[in-house]
Amino acid sequence: MKVKVARTAGFCFGVKRAVDRVYQLAEEAKGPIYTLGPVIHNETVVEDLEKKGIRILSGCEELEKLKEGTVVIRSHGVGKDVYEKISAQGLECVDVTCPFVLKIHRIVEKESAQGREILIFGDRRHPEVEGICGWCHFPASVVSNLAELENFMVKSHEKLCVVSQTTFNYNKFQDLVEILEKKRYDSIILNTICDATEKRQREAQAIASESDTMLVIGGRQSSNTQKLYEICKKECKNTYYIQTLVDLDSEMFRSSSCVGITAGASTPNKIIEEVHKHVRIKF
């Protein structure tokens, strides 16, 4: 049986940078260290960091109760008000927001200040999108699919600036842009999908189209892994979403001559290697 592993699978630059920095802080251990939400959407990494003393804050209510310590802003980023709260409470801030996300913050802050309404292609419940909204000078609109965009209307005929969540599906972005252009708004449309995300999605799609079985590895809360799964499922009916080696089942590979493997941006290489080795040896 042939096994193909995506070269783009696993940690992206932004996630690796964030995780490495938190592990460094854990080693230095000069005081209590908190992350505002899990540093990445991977249960294995989060559990390991918790064992090293890193504590997770579930939201701003818990943040407001802190009297001391270091607060890490994760790669997803946060709104401007969160920085202000950390500063007002005299807490140390370590910002590991992905540079590609920071770029979006600067864009929406500038364009909304100049009077453009902000439209975000993405998941309104995702922390990255919530953070982007927090840099707009007035409420932004968020759409995730064609139906929502069809019902979208610019308020008071204002000018429009369009950005996207960095992990948004590239093909879906193109489809939404096509629909939006038919509305003939005065729009600035910026493809802010991370280059690494686009490459990962394209490679996953290519491997899935050549495979009998496709494995997509990542945490259940990982937005970019979910999108990889959706892309692969369209190309390969036998596509499975797994978190670790424990989730593998021999029934997945019955009569398979070629198995493809990819993983989300928050999946450690160790887990990918374990799955790859197991598939190669056992099947």
N, C-alpha and C positions, 0 to 999 in steps of 0.2 A: 504494500500500500504506500502511495506517495503522500508526503506531508509537506504542505507549503505554509511557511510562517511569514507574515507581513513584516517587512523591514521597518515599517513605521509604527509597529505595535509598541505600546508601552508609554512610559513617561515622556511628556513633551517638555520643552525647555522651561516653561513657566512652572509646571508642577514640580519638576526635579529641583529647580531653584528654591521653591517654597519648602519642600520636604527637607532638603539638605540644611536649610537655615534653621528649621525647627529642631532637627536633630542636634545641630550645633548648640542651640540655646539650651537644650536638655542636658548636654554634656557640661556646659558652663555652670548651669544651675545656681545663679546668684540670687534667686528669689522665686516666688511663685510665677509660673508662666501659663498663660491662657491663650487659646485660639478662639476666635469669634466664629463658632461653628467648626465642624471637622476641617482640618487643614486641606484634606482632599477627600473625595468620595470613594474611599477604599477602606473597608472595615479592618483588613489585616494591618495596614499601616497605622490606622487610628488606634487600634488596640495596643500595638507595640509602643506608640508614643505615650499612651496613658500609663503603661507600665513604667515608663521613664519619668513620670511625674507631670506630663503635660495635661492640663485640664481644659475641658471644652465648655465654652459658654454657649448656651442655647439661643441667646438673643440679647437685645439691649437692656432688658430688665435686669438680667444677671450682671451685665456690665456695669450698670449704675450702682450696684451694691458694693463694688470693689473699692478698697481703700489703698491698696498697694499692689505692685507686681507689674509684669510685662504682658501686654496684649498684642498678639500677633494677628495682623489682618491677612487673611489667606489669599491665595491666588485669584479667587473670584472677585475680590475687591468689595468695597462698601461705599455707601453714600457719604457726602461731605459732612453731614451731621454727626456721623460716628467718630470721625477724626476730632471733631470739636468736643464731643463728650469725653473721649479719652484724655484730651489735653486738659479739660476743665477739672477732671478728677485727679490730675497730677500723676497719671499712670504713664509708664514708658510704652512707646509704640514701636513695634517692628513691622514694617510694611513690606509684605512679599507679594503684593498684587502683581499679576502677570503684566509685563510691559504692554502687551497688545490690548489688554483691558484698560490700562491707564490711558492709552491713546484714545479709546472711545470716550472715556470720561472727559478728556480735554475737548474733544470734538463737540459733544452735546452741551457742555458748559458754554463754549464759545458761540455755537450756532443758536442755542436757545436765548442767550443774552442779546443776540442780534435780531430776535423776534421770530425765529423759525420754530414751528412746532416740531417736536421730535417724535418719530415713529421708529419703534424697535421691532425687528423680526426676531422672535425668540419666545421662550417660555416665561410668562410673567411671574411664575412662582420660583424661578431659579434665582439663587443668590447673586449671580453675575448681573442678571437683568435688573434685579432690585437695586443693586449698587449703581448701575448706569442711570436708572431713574433718579437716584439721589443726587446727581450732578446737574440735573435740568433745572432751569429757573422757574418752570411751571410744569404741571403734570404731563408726562409723556404718554403716548399710546403704544400698546404692545399687541402685535398680532402674530399668530403661530401657523396659520393655514390660510388657504384660499378663501374659505367661507367668511372668515373674520375680516379679511382684507376687502372683500366685496362689500361688506357693510360699513367699512371705514369711510369717514368723511373728515376732511380738514376743517377744524373749527374756524368759523368766521373768515373763510377764504384766506387764511394765513399761508405763508410760505412754509415749505416742508423740508426737513432733513431726515434721511433714512439711514439707520445703521443696523447692524445685526449682532446678535450674541456670537461670540467667537467660535462656538461649537455648533452653530446652526448648520443644517443640511444644505450643502452648496447647491444641489439641484433644485431644492425647494426655494432657496433664495432667488435663483434665476426665474423660476415660475412666478414668484410673488412680484418681482421687478417688472415682468412682462405685463401683469395685470395692472400694477400701479401706473405704469407709463400710459395706459389707455385712459386713465382719469385726467391726464393733462394738468397736473398740479405744477406749480413752480417748485420743483424738487431738486435737492442735492441728494443723490443716492450713492452711498459709500459701502462697498463690500468690506466689512470689518471682520469677516470670518478669518480666523488664524490660518496662516499658510500651512502649518503642520496639520491642522484639522482637515483642510481640503485634501492634502496629499494622502492622509490616512484613510479618508473616505473613498477616494478614487482607487487606492490600492486594494482596499477591502472589497470593493465592488468587483474589481478585475479578478481577484483570487476566488471570490464566491462564484463567479460565472463559470469557473473552470473546475469547481469542486463538487463532489457528491455530498459531502458533509462539511459544514462550516461551523467553527467554534469562535464565539465572540466572548472574550474574557474581560470582566470588569465588575465594579461594585454596583449594587442594585440602584443606588441613588445617583449614579454617574450619568449625566445628560449626554455627554459625547459618546459613551458606550451604548446607550439606548439607541442613538441615531445610527451607529455602526450596525447594530443588530437589524434595524429597520431596512437599511440599505442592502445588507447581505441577504436578508430573508426574501427580498424581491428577486434576487438572482439565484438563490439556492434554497429550495423548499426545506431541506434538512439543516436548518441553521439553529444553533442552540446558544443560549445566553448562560454562561457559567461564571461563577465568582472565583472558584479555586478548583484544584484537582479533585476534591471531594465530590464535586457535582458531576463528574464524568460517569457515564453509563455505557456499558458495552453495546446496548441496543442502538446507541447513536451512530455506530459505525458499521452496522450490519450491511454487507454487500458494497461497502465503499471502496473505491479504488484510489480516490484522491480526497484528502482532508485538508481544509484550509484553516488557518488560525490567525486571528487578529486580536487586538486588545485596545481598550480605551486609554486615554492619556493619563489616568490615575492608577494604572495597573503596574506593579513592580515587575521588573525583568525576571526576578526569581520565580514568580508564579507562572509567567509565560514559559519559562524554561522547564519547569516541573510538568506542565501540561504537555508540552512538546515531547519531552523525553518519554512520558508515560504512553502517549499515543503511538510513538515510533516503536517502542519496545513491545507493548502489549497487543498491538493490533497490526 
